[in-house]
Amino acid sequence: MTNRANPDFQQYANKSASSCDDVILSILIPFFGDDPTRLAAELNTLVGSRRNVEILLLDDGQPDPELNATVARMVNALSTPTRLLTAKTNLGRSSGRNVLASQAKGRWLLFLDADMHPGSEAFLDAYLELIDQDDFDAAFGGYETDQAQDPRFQVHAALSQTSDQNDATDRQKIGATAFCSSNLLVRSRVMRDVRFDESFTGWGWEDVDWAVRASRAHKLIHIDNPAGHGGLQVTDTLLEKFRIGASNYARLLDKHPQLSSLPGARVAKTLKSIPFQKFFRGLWASAAKSDSLPMKMRTIALKLWRASWTAEAI
């Protein structure tokens, strides 16, 4: 059934959604061109006969009408209570997640990216057992990067595996800045108190900002319940995302000066003190894309590229 009551988006719901009221967990999946059907189907299997878990998807601007139609057909076929929201225009990462949180019925919310997949058959059970303990307000389960069979994606895989893929013990030492908005479990009332800052536009760092702010009044924990993370990108795309994300990183440091001790911020400050440092970007970009260089050198070049643009923004 289709609901057009909200002027900002259309809603399509399957039959199970109409009888879904006392919801413990809402699984929230935003997508923009990425196909979420594999993830939704796998979650449907894990949910099984439960009727206290729902899946809520957001097509953020409908860049691909055919994909939207495919997702709607998939929603209708699922046994899990499921709804598809279709935004009329692209809302962006922060606003889209805020919309999902506001429309969810669950007392707890689990944010997943469309290109993710459950890390194990116990993925959902682990979160429901954690919810039963009821002694925390938000948890980040971590993720495992899929292996890159295609050489074009190996730099991204290596960067993720060395920089972002840590177990709960290591992430707990880092604290709130190790949180991501993907594979994030959070109480719905916490999301009402602490929304994603919609002044972060484009790509990156809105999740770290959210976690830092949420940690001031709520208990955030790290656990080992990883989701598999696909969506690997070619190096040219990474270079562009890092360039665009520099302004968001500068915004993060401006809002939270205490984060100036982060490694990326320290490198950016060092580069900022070097005259004409921006003229090295071509060298770093070429190194990151060079198949002849060791992978460690290529990932370091990517980080220097990102720090160089951040140096210009801070």
C-alpha positions as a Markdown table, in Angstrom:
| # | Residue | x | y | z |
|---|---|---|---|---|
| 1 | Met | 0.0 | 0.0 | 0.0 |
| 2 | Thr | 1.1 | 3.5 | -0.8 |
| 3 | Asn | 0.9 | 6.5 | 1.6 |
| 4 | Arg | 1.2 | 10.0 | 0.2 |
| 5 | Ala | 0.3 | 11.9 | 3.4 |
| 6 | Asn | 3.7 | 13.3 | 4.0 |
| 7 | Pro | 4.7 | 15.9 | 1.4 |
| 8 | Asp | 8.4 | 15.1 | 1.6 |
| 9 | Phe | 8.3 | 11.4 | 0.7 |
| 10 | Gln | 6.1 | 8.6 | -0.4 |
| 11 | Gln | 5.7 | 5.5 | 1.7 |
| 12 | Tyr | 5.1 | 1.9 | 0.5 |
| 13 | Ala | 4.4 | -0.8 | 3.1 |
| 14 | Asn | 3.9 | -4.5 | 2.9 |
| 15 | Lys | 0.9 | -6.3 | 4.5 |
| 16 | Ser | 2.9 | -7.3 | 7.6 |
| 17 | Ala | 3.7 | -3.7 | 8.4 |
| 18 | Ser | 0.0 | -2.9 | 9.2 |
| 19 | Ser | 0.0 | -5.3 | 12.1 |
| 20 | Cys | 3.4 | -4.2 | 13.5 |
| 21 | Asp | 2.9 | -2.1 | 16.5 |
| 22 | Asp | 4.9 | -3.1 | 19.6 |
| 23 | Val | 8.3 | -2.9 | 17.8 |
| 24 | Ile | 11.5 | -3.6 | 19.7 |
| 25 | Leu | 13.9 | -3.0 | 16.8 |
| 26 | Ser | 13.7 | -0.9 | 13.6 |
| 27 | Ile | 16.4 | -1.7 | 11.1 |
| 28 | Leu | 17.1 | 1.5 | 9.1 |
| 29 | Ile | 18.6 | 1.3 | 5.6 |
| 30 | Pro | 19.2 | 4.5 | 3.6 |
| 31 | Phe | 20.3 | 4.1 | 0.0 |
| 32 | Phe | 21.1 | 6.3 | -3.0 |
| 33 | Gly | 21.6 | 4.3 | -6.1 |
| 34 | Asp | 22.9 | 1.2 | -4.1 |
| 35 | Asp | 20.8 | -1.9 | -4.2 |
| 36 | Pro | 19.6 | -2.8 | -0.7 |
| 37 | Thr | 17.7 | -5.9 | -1.7 |
| 38 | Arg | 20.4 | -8.5 | -0.8 |
| 39 | Leu | 20.7 | -7.0 | 2.7 |
| 40 | Ala | 16.9 | -6.8 | 3.2 |
| 41 | Ala | 16.5 | -10.4 | 2.1 |
| 42 | Glu | 19.2 | -11.6 | 4.4 |
| 43 | Leu | 17.7 | -9.7 | 7.3 |
| 44 | Asn | 14.3 | -11.1 | 6.5 |
| 45 | Thr | 15.7 | -14.6 | 7.0 |
| 46 | Leu | 17.3 | -13.6 | 10.3 |
| 47 | Val | 14.1 | -12.0 | 11.6 |
| 48 | Gly | 12.2 | -15.2 | 10.9 |
| 49 | Ser | 8.7 | -15.3 | 12.4 |
| 50 | Arg | 9.3 | -12.3 | 14.8 |
| 51 | Arg | 6.8 | -9.5 | 14.4 |
| 52 | Asn | 8.5 | -7.1 | 16.8 |
| 53 | Val | 11.3 | -6.2 | 14.3 |
| 54 | Glu | 10.7 | -4.0 | 11.3 |
| 55 | Ile | 12.8 | -3.0 | 8.3 |
| 56 | Leu | 12.6 | 0.6 | 7.1 |
| 57 | Leu | 14.3 | 1.7 | 3.9 |
| 58 | Leu | 14.8 | 5.2 | 2.5 |
| 59 | Asp | 15.4 | 5.8 | -1.2 |
| 60 | Asp | 17.1 | 9.2 | -0.8 |
| 61 | Gly | 16.0 | 11.1 | -3.9 |
| 62 | Gln | 15.2 | 8.1 | -6.2 |
| 63 | Pro | 18.1 | 8.5 | -8.6 |
| 64 | Asp | 17.2 | 5.2 | -10.2 |
| 65 | Pro | 13.4 | 4.7 | -10.7 |
| 66 | Glu | 13.9 | 1.1 | -11.8 |
| 67 | Leu | 15.8 | 0.2 | -8.7 |
| 68 | Asn | 13.0 | 1.9 | -6.6 |
| 69 | Ala | 10.4 | -0.3 | -8.3 |
| 70 | Thr | 12.6 | -3.4 | -7.7 |
| 71 | Val | 12.9 | -2.6 | -4.0 |
| 72 | Ala | 9.1 | -2.0 | -3.8 |
| 73 | Arg | 8.5 | -5.5 | -5.2 |
| 74 | Met | 11.0 | -7.0 | -2.8 |
| 75 | Val | 9.3 | -5.2 | 0.1 |
| 76 | Asn | 6.0 | -6.7 | -0.9 |
| 77 | Ala | 7.5 | -10.2 | -0.9 |
| 78 | Leu | 9.1 | -10.0 | 2.5 |
| 79 | Ser | 7.5 | -11.6 | 5.6 |
| 80 | Thr | 9.1 | -9.1 | 7.9 |
| 81 | Pro | 7.1 | -5.9 | 8.5 |
| 82 | Thr | 8.8 | -3.6 | 6.0 |
| 83 | Arg | 8.3 | 0.0 | 4.6 |
| 84 | Leu | 10.0 | 1.9 | 1.8 |
| 85 | Leu | 10.2 | 5.6 | 2.0 |
| 86 | Thr | 11.0 | 7.5 | -1.2 |
| 87 | Ala | 12.2 | 11.0 | -0.8 |
| 88 | Lys | 11.3 | 13.5 | -3.5 |
| 89 | Thr | 14.7 | 15.1 | -3.4 |
| 90 | Asn | 18.1 | 14.0 | -2.1 |
| 91 | Leu | 18.2 | 14.7 | 1.6 |
| 92 | Gly | 21.8 | 13.7 | 2.3 |
| 93 | Arg | 23.5 | 11.4 | 4.8 |
| 94 | Ser | 22.5 | 13.3 | 8.0 |
| 95 | Ser | 19.0 | 14.4 | 7.1 |
| 96 | Gly | 18.1 | 11.0 | 5.6 |
| 97 | Arg | 19.1 | 9.2 | 8.8 |
| 98 | Asn | 17.1 | 11.7 | 10.8 |
| 99 | Val | 14.1 | 11.0 | 8.7 |
| 100 | Leu | 14.5 | 7.3 | 9.2 |
| 101 | Ala | 14.8 | 7.7 | 12.9 |
| 102 | Ser | 11.7 | 9.9 | 13.1 |
| 103 | Gln | 9.6 | 7.4 | 11.1 |
| 104 | Ala | 10.7 | 4.3 | 12.9 |
| 105 | Lys | 8.4 | 2.5 | 15.3 |
| 106 | Gly | 11.0 | 0.7 | 17.3 |
| 107 | Arg | 12.3 | 1.4 | 20.8 |
| 108 | Trp | 15.8 | 0.6 | 19.4 |
| 109 | Leu | 17.2 | 1.6 | 16.0 |
| 110 | Leu | 19.9 | -0.2 | 13.9 |
| 111 | Phe | 21.4 | 1.8 | 11.1 |
| 112 | Leu | 23.0 | -0.3 | 8.3 |
| 113 | Asp | 24.3 | 0.8 | 4.9 |
| 114 | Ala | 22.7 | -0.7 | 1.8 |
| 115 | Asp | 26.0 | -2.3 | 0.7 |
| 116 | Met | 26.4 | -4.2 | 4.0 |
| 117 | His | 25.5 | -7.8 | 4.9 |
| 118 | Pro | 25.1 | -9.5 | 8.3 |
| 119 | Gly | 28.5 | -10.8 | 9.5 |
| 120 | Ser | 27.0 | -14.0 | 10.8 |
| 121 | Glu | 23.8 | -15.9 | 11.3 |
| 122 | Ala | 23.8 | -14.7 | 14.9 |
| 123 | Phe | 24.1 | -11.0 | 13.9 |
| 124 | Leu | 20.5 | -10.1 | 14.8 |
| 125 | Asp | 20.3 | -12.3 | 17.8 |
| 126 | Ala | 23.4 | -10.7 | 19.2 |
| 127 | Tyr | 21.8 | -7.3 | 19.1 |
| 128 | Leu | 18.5 | -8.5 | 20.5 |
| 129 | Glu | 20.3 | -10.1 | 23.4 |
| 130 | Leu | 22.2 | -6.9 | 24.0 |
| 131 | Ile | 19.0 | -4.9 | 24.0 |
| 132 | Asp | 17.6 | -7.3 | 26.7 |
| 133 | Gln | 20.5 | -6.3 | 28.9 |
| 134 | Asp | 19.4 | -2.7 | 28.7 |
| 135 | Asp | 22.5 | -1.2 | 30.2 |
| 136 | Phe | 23.7 | 1.1 | 27.4 |
| 137 | Asp | 22.4 | 3.7 | 25.0 |
| 138 | Ala | 24.2 | 3.1 | 21.8 |
| 139 | Ala | 26.6 | 0.4 | 20.4 |
| 140 | Phe | 28.8 | 0.2 | 17.4 |
| 141 | Gly | 29.3 | -3.4 | 16.2 |
| 142 | Gly | 32.2 | -2.7 | 13.8 |
| 143 | Tyr | 32.5 | -4.1 | 10.3 |
| 144 | Glu | 34.6 | -6.4 | 8.2 |
| 145 | Thr | 35.7 | -5.3 | 4.7 |
| 146 | Asp | 35.0 | -7.7 | 1.9 |
| 147 | Gln | 38.0 | -9.0 | 0.0 |
| 148 | Ala | 38.7 | -7.2 | -3.2 |
| 149 | Gln | 39.0 | -9.6 | -6.1 |
| 150 | Asp | 39.1 | -6.8 | -8.6 |
| 151 | Pro | 42.5 | -4.9 | -8.5 |
| 152 | Arg | 40.6 | -1.6 | -9.0 |
| 153 | Phe | 39.2 | -1.9 | -5.5 |
| 154 | Gln | 42.2 | -3.2 | -3.6 |
| 155 | Val | 43.4 | 0.2 | -2.4 |
| 156 | His | 40.1 | 0.9 | -0.8 |
| 157 | Ala | 40.0 | -2.6 | 0.8 |
| 158 | Ala | 43.5 | -2.1 | 2.2 |
| 159 | Leu | 42.8 | 1.3 | 3.5 |
| 160 | Ser | 39.7 | 0.1 | 5.3 |
| 161 | Gln | 41.4 | -3.0 | 6.8 |
| 162 | Thr | 44.3 | -1.0 | 8.2 |
| 163 | Ser | 42.6 | 2.2 | 9.3 |
| 164 | Asp | 39.0 | 1.4 | 10.2 |
| 165 | Gln | 38.6 | -2.3 | 10.8 |
| 166 | Asn | 39.3 | -2.7 | 14.6 |
| 167 | Asp | 37.9 | -5.1 | 17.2 |
| 168 | Ala | 35.8 | -3.8 | 20.1 |
| 169 | Thr | 38.8 | -3.6 | 22.5 |
| 170 | Asp | 40.7 | -1.3 | 20.3 |
| 171 | Arg | 37.7 | 0.8 | 19.4 |
| 172 | Gln | 36.8 | 1.1 | 23.1 |
| 173 | Lys | 40.2 | 2.6 | 23.7 |
| 174 | Ile | 39.6 | 5.2 | 20.9 |
| 175 | Gly | 36.1 | 6.0 | 22.2 |
| 176 | Ala | 33.4 | 7.9 | 20.5 |
| 177 | Thr | 35.5 | 8.9 | 17.5 |
| 178 | Ala | 35.6 | 5.2 | 16.5 |
| 179 | Phe | 31.8 | 5.2 | 15.9 |
| 180 | Cys | 30.2 | 5.0 | 12.5 |
| 181 | Ser | 26.7 | 5.5 | 11.4 |
| 182 | Ser | 26.7 | 2.1 | 9.8 |
| 183 | Asn | 26.1 | -0.9 | 12.1 |
| 184 | Leu | 25.0 | 1.5 | 14.8 |
| 185 | Leu | 22.5 | 0.4 | 17.4 |
| 186 | Val | 20.9 | 3.2 | 19.4 |
| 187 | Arg | 17.8 | 3.9 | 21.6 |
| 188 | Ser | 15.2 | 5.8 | 19.7 |
| 189 | Arg | 14.9 | 8.4 | 22.5 |
| 190 | Val | 18.6 | 9.1 | 22.2 |
| 191 | Met | 18.1 | 9.9 | 18.5 |
| 192 | Arg | 15.3 | 12.3 | 19.6 |
| 193 | Asp | 17.8 | 14.0 | 21.9 |
| 194 | Val | 20.8 | 13.9 | 19.6 |
| 195 | Arg | 20.1 | 14.1 | 15.9 |
| 196 | Phe | 22.6 | 14.0 | 13.1 |
| 197 | Asp | 23.8 | 17.5 | 12.4 |
| 198 | Glu | 22.4 | 18.4 | 9.0 |
| 199 | Ser | 25.0 | 21.2 | 8.5 |
| 200 | Phe | 27.3 | 18.3 | 7.5 |
| 201 | Thr | 26.7 | 18.0 | 3.8 |
| 202 | Gly | 28.2 | 15.8 | 1.2 |
| 203 | Trp | 30.4 | 13.0 | 2.5 |
| 204 | Gly | 31.9 | 12.2 | 5.9 |
| 205 | Trp | 32.3 | 12.9 | 9.6 |
| 206 | Glu | 28.7 | 13.5 | 10.6 |
| 207 | Asp | 28.7 | 10.2 | 12.5 |
| 208 | Val | 31.8 | 11.1 | 14.5 |
| 209 | Asp | 30.2 | 14.4 | 15.4 |
| 210 | Trp | 27.0 | 12.6 | 16.5 |
| 211 | Ala | 28.9 | 10.1 | 18.7 |
| 212 | Val | 31.0 | 12.8 | 20.4 |
| 213 | Arg | 27.8 | 14.8 | 21.2 |
| 214 | Ala | 25.9 | 11.7 | 22.2 |
| 215 | Ser | 28.7 | 10.5 | 24.6 |
| 216 | Arg | 28.3 | 13.6 | 26.7 |
| 217 | Ala | 25.0 | 12.4 | 28.2 |
| 218 | His | 24.6 | 8.8 | 27.1 |
| 219 | Lys | 26.5 | 5.5 | 27.5 |
| 220 | Leu | 28.2 | 4.5 | 24.2 |
| 221 | Ile | 29.8 | 1.1 | 23.9 |
| 222 | His | 31.8 | -0.9 | 21.3 |
| 223 | Ile | 31.0 | -4.6 | 20.7 |
| 224 | Asp | 32.2 | -7.3 | 18.3 |
| 225 | Asn | 29.2 | -7.9 | 16.1 |
| 226 | Pro | 30.5 | -6.9 | 12.7 |
| 227 | Ala | 28.6 | -6.4 | 9.5 |
| 228 | Gly | 30.3 | -7.2 | 6.2 |
| 229 | His | 31.0 | -4.0 | 4.3 |
| 230 | Gly | 31.0 | -4.1 | 0.5 |
| 231 | Gly | 30.7 | -1.0 | -1.6 |
| 232 | Leu | 34.4 | -0.8 | -2.4 |
| 233 | Gln | 35.3 | 2.0 | -4.7 |
| 234 | Val | 38.0 | 2.8 | -7.3 |
| 235 | Thr | 40.8 | 5.0 | -6.2 |
| 236 | Asp | 39.7 | 8.0 | -8.3 |
| 237 | Thr | 36.4 | 8.0 | -6.5 |
| 238 | Leu | 38.1 | 7.8 | -3.1 |
| 239 | Leu | 40.3 | 10.8 | -4.0 |
| 240 | Glu | 37.2 | 12.8 | -4.9 |
| 241 | Lys | 35.4 | 11.8 | -1.7 |
| 242 | Phe | 38.3 | 12.7 | 0.4 |
| 243 | Arg | 38.6 | 16.1 | -1.3 |
| 244 | Ile | 34.9 | 16.8 | -0.7 |
| 245 | Gly | 35.0 | 15.5 | 2.9 |
| 246 | Ala | 37.7 | 18.0 | 3.9 |
| 247 | Ser | 35.2 | 20.7 | 4.7 |
| 248 | Asn | 33.2 | 18.4 | 6.9 |
| 249 | Tyr | 36.4 | 17.4 | 8.8 |
| 250 | Ala | 37.2 | 21.1 | 9.3 |
| 251 | Arg | 33.6 | 21.5 | 10.6 |
| 252 | Leu | 34.2 | 18.6 | 13.0 |
| 253 | Leu | 37.4 | 20.1 | 14.4 |
| 254 | Asp | 35.7 | 23.5 | 14.7 |
| 255 | Lys | 32.8 | 22.0 | 16.7 |
| 256 | His | 35.1 | 19.8 | 18.9 |
| 257 | Pro | 38.5 | 21.5 | 19.3 |
| 258 | Gln | 39.6 | 18.6 | 21.6 |
| 259 | Leu | 39.7 | 16.4 | 18.5 |
| 260 | Ser | 42.7 | 18.3 | 17.2 |
| 261 | Ser | 44.9 | 15.6 | 18.7 |
| 262 | Leu | 43.5 | 13.0 | 16.3 |
| 263 | Pro | 46.2 | 11.7 | 13.9 |
| 264 | Gly | 44.5 | 13.1 | 10.8 |
| 265 | Ala | 44.2 | 16.5 | 12.4 |
| 266 | Arg | 47.9 | 16.5 | 13.4 |
| 267 | Val | 49.0 | 15.7 | 9.9 |
| 268 | Ala | 46.8 | 18.3 | 8.4 |
| 269 | Lys | 48.2 | 21.0 | 10.8 |
| 270 | Thr | 51.7 | 19.9 | 9.9 |
| 271 | Leu | 51.0 | 20.2 | 6.2 |
| 272 | Lys | 49.3 | 23.6 | 6.7 |
| 273 | Ser | 52.6 | 24.9 | 8.0 |
| 274 | Ile | 54.5 | 23.9 | 4.8 |
| 275 | Pro | 54.4 | 26.5 | 2.1 |
| 276 | Phe | 53.0 | 25.3 | -1.2 |
| 277 | Gln | 52.1 | 21.9 | 0.2 |
| 278 | Lys | 49.1 | 21.7 | -2.2 |
| 279 | Phe | 51.5 | 21.3 | -5.1 |
| 280 | Phe | 52.3 | 17.9 | -3.9 |
| 281 | Arg | 48.8 | 16.6 | -4.4 |
| 282 | Gly | 49.4 | 15.5 | -7.9 |
| 283 | Leu | 52.3 | 13.4 | -6.7 |
| 284 | Trp | 50.1 | 11.8 | -3.9 |
| 285 | Ala | 47.2 | 11.2 | -6.3 |
| 286 | Ser | 49.5 | 9.5 | -8.8 |
| 287 | Ala | 51.1 | 7.4 | -6.1 |
| 288 | Ala | 47.7 | 6.3 | -4.8 |
| 289 | Lys | 46.7 | 5.1 | -8.3 |
| 290 | Ser | 50.0 | 3.5 | -9.2 |
| 291 | Asp | 49.8 | -0.3 | -9.4 |
| 292 | Ser | 53.6 | -0.6 | -9.3 |
| 293 | Leu | 53.9 | 0.8 | -5.8 |
| 294 | Pro | 53.5 | -1.3 | -2.6 |
| 295 | Met | 50.0 | -1.1 | -1.2 |
| 296 | Lys | 51.2 | 0.5 | 2.1 |
| 297 | Met | 52.7 | 3.4 | 0.1 |
| 298 | Arg | 49.5 | 3.8 | -1.9 |
| 299 | Thr | 47.3 | 4.0 | 1.2 |
| 300 | Ile | 49.8 | 6.5 | 2.8 |
| 301 | Ala | 49.5 | 8.6 | -0.3 |
| 302 | Leu | 45.7 | 8.6 | 0.0 |
| 303 | Lys | 46.0 | 9.8 | 3.6 |
| 304 | Leu | 48.4 | 12.6 | 2.6 |
| 305 | Trp | 46.0 | 13.6 | -0.1 |
| 306 | Arg | 43.1 | 13.8 | 2.4 |
| 307 | Ala | 45.2 | 15.7 | 5.0 |
| 308 | Ser | 46.3 | 18.2 | 2.3 |
| 309 | Trp | 42.8 | 19.2 | 1.5 |
| 310 | Thr | 41.9 | 19.3 | 5.2 |
| 311 | Ala | 44.9 | 21.6 | 5.8 |
| 312 | Glu | 43.4 | 24.0 | 3.3 |
| 313 | Ala | 40.0 | 23.8 | 5.0 |
| 314 | Ile | 41.0 | 24.3 | 8.6 |
